[in-house]
Structure formats: C-alpha cells, structure tokens
Amino acid sequence: MGNKCHICGTADRLHAMTIDHDHESHEIRGLLCRLCNTGLGAFRDSPEFLLKAVSYLYARKPALRAVPDRVTREAVLLELSQN
C-alpha cells in the first residue's frame, strides 16, 4: 500500500504514519496512521474486542446494513470485500 495506512488508506505525510508491530513477537505488521495505530492499542490488539466493537456499532446505527448478532471474522471479511 505504499505510504498509506493499511487500515483506513490515509496517505498522510510520512512522519504522521507509524510502523505497527506485534507487541508479543515484535514482528512488524505494517504502516498505520497514528489514529488507527492508537485505535488498535485501545482495543489491546484483540481481534475479539474489535469484532465486538463492529457489532456494537452496527447495532446502534440503523442506517448500516444488518449484521449477525455475533459478528465473525468471516462476516467482517465478506462485508469488506463487498465495499
């Protein structure tokens, strides 16, 4: 993705980007904008918490398409692939 955030696609100035890494293995995962990197940290890098947050947002925003009661990784990936 070049100098773009791997989550939101922002192509901000390079100094506004951060190199994201796994806090356990210390492996580099990719380039993120500061907001997305901070967001991952706020959810403690937990896919489960992030999926619960997606489910929470969908349930409280009527304009969004309906999603299953329990959002799964597969449902999120399917949704992303259709956009």
Secondary structure, DSSP 8 states (H G I E B T S, - for coil): -TTS-TTT-----GGGEEEEE-TTT--EEEEEEHHHHHHHHHTTT-HHHHHHHHHHHHHT-TTS----SS--HHHHHHHHHT-
